[in-house]
Amino acid sequence: WWIVPTLYIVVLLLPIYWLINMSFKTNAEIVSSLTLFPHNPTLANYRTIFTDASWYSGYINSITYVVMNMVISVAVALPAAYAFSRYRFLGDKHLFFWLLTNRMAPPAVFALPFFQLYS
């Protein structure tokens, strides 16, 4: 009965393996043939990413986005969490349940209503 969970984990980890595998291949090797392991492993791709100045704007944009998102999320969530934990008000359980189910729902659930709303 361990076969199904093992296959499931292998399928989940396959894209990560493929990403790491491709990062150690040369450009010519990536486009030439399908191999499970790189024939000539290289760190040139990593050297390019960490030393080429054209990549730095992407790093800065990502860090800026993450920091702004984190600050706004904490600034909104902290008072709301405090209010839900300390105060009782009309509809608090319903509102909390609604917020919780919205967080648990996959984004694809909201795609059709947004499409219908904006089309």
C-alpha positions as CSV (number, residue, x, y, z in Angstrom):
1,W,0.0,0.0,0.0
2,W,3.0,2.3,-0.1
3,I,3.1,2.4,-3.9
4,V,0.4,5.1,-4.3
5,P,1.9,7.6,-1.8
6,T,5.3,7.0,-3.2
7,L,4.2,7.7,-6.7
8,Y,2.3,10.8,-5.5
9,I,5.5,12.2,-3.9
10,V,7.6,11.4,-6.9
11,V,5.1,13.2,-9.2
12,L,5.1,16.2,-6.8
13,L,8.9,16.4,-6.7
14,L,9.5,15.8,-10.4
15,P,9.2,19.5,-11.4
16,I,11.6,20.5,-8.7
17,Y,14.1,17.9,-9.9
18,W,13.6,19.1,-13.4
19,L,14.2,22.7,-12.5
20,I,17.5,21.8,-10.6
21,N,18.6,19.5,-13.4
22,M,18.1,22.2,-16.1
23,S,20.0,24.7,-14.0
24,F,23.2,22.6,-14.2
25,K,23.0,22.1,-18.0
26,T,24.5,24.3,-20.7
27,N,22.2,26.1,-23.1
28,A,23.2,23.8,-26.0
29,E,22.5,20.7,-23.8
30,I,19.1,22.0,-22.8
31,V,17.8,22.4,-26.4
32,S,19.6,19.4,-27.9
33,S,18.4,16.3,-26.2
34,L,16.3,14.9,-23.3
35,T,18.6,13.6,-20.6
36,L,17.9,12.8,-16.9
37,F,21.3,14.0,-15.8
38,P,23.5,16.7,-17.2
39,H,26.5,15.3,-19.2
40,N,28.7,18.4,-18.5
41,P,27.4,20.0,-15.3
42,T,28.1,23.7,-15.1
43,L,27.6,26.5,-12.6
44,A,27.8,29.2,-15.4
45,N,24.0,29.7,-15.2
46,Y,24.3,30.6,-11.5
47,R,27.3,32.8,-12.1
48,T,25.3,34.7,-14.7
49,I,22.3,35.2,-12.5
50,F,24.4,36.5,-9.5
51,T,26.8,38.6,-11.5
52,D,24.9,40.1,-14.4
53,A,23.5,43.5,-13.6
54,S,20.4,43.1,-15.7
55,W,19.0,40.6,-13.2
56,Y,19.3,43.1,-10.2
57,S,16.2,45.1,-11.2
58,G,14.1,41.9,-11.0
59,Y,15.5,41.2,-7.5
60,I,14.8,44.7,-6.3
61,N,11.2,44.6,-7.8
62,S,10.6,41.2,-6.1
63,I,11.9,42.4,-2.7
64,T,9.9,45.6,-2.9
65,Y,6.7,43.8,-3.8
66,V,7.2,41.2,-1.0
67,V,8.0,43.9,1.7
68,M,5.0,46.1,0.7
69,N,2.7,43.1,0.6
70,M,3.9,41.9,4.0
71,V,3.5,45.3,5.6
72,I,0.0,45.9,4.3
73,S,-1.1,42.3,5.2
74,V,0.2,42.6,8.8
75,A,-1.3,46.1,9.2
76,V,-4.7,44.9,8.1
77,A,-4.7,41.4,9.7
78,L,-3.3,42.4,13.1
79,P,-6.2,44.7,14.2
80,A,-8.7,42.3,12.7
81,A,-7.3,39.3,14.5
82,Y,-7.3,41.2,17.7
83,A,-10.9,42.3,17.2
84,F,-12.0,38.7,16.5
85,S,-10.2,37.3,19.5
86,R,-11.2,39.9,22.1
87,Y,-14.6,41.4,21.1
88,R,-18.0,39.8,20.5
89,F,-20.2,41.6,18.0
90,L,-23.3,40.8,15.9
91,G,-22.3,38.4,13.1
92,D,-18.7,37.9,14.3
93,K,-18.9,34.1,13.8
94,H,-20.5,34.4,10.4
95,L,-17.9,37.0,9.3
96,F,-15.0,34.9,10.6
97,F,-16.4,31.8,8.8
98,W,-16.7,33.8,5.6
99,L,-13.2,35.1,5.8
100,L,-11.8,31.7,6.6
101,T,-13.6,30.0,3.7
102,N,-12.4,32.7,1.3
103,R,-8.8,32.0,2.4
104,M,-9.3,28.2,2.0
105,A,-10.9,28.4,-1.4
106,P,-8.6,28.0,-4.4
107,P,-8.3,31.1,-6.6
108,A,-9.9,29.2,-9.6
109,V,-13.2,29.3,-7.7
110,F,-13.3,33.1,-8.0
111,A,-12.3,33.2,-11.7
112,L,-15.8,32.6,-13.1
113,P,-17.6,35.2,-10.9
114,F,-15.0,37.8,-11.7
115,F,-15.2,37.0,-15.4
116,Q,-19.0,37.3,-15.3
117,L,-18.8,40.5,-13.3
118,Y,-16.3,42.3,-15.5
119,S,-17.5,41.1,-18.9
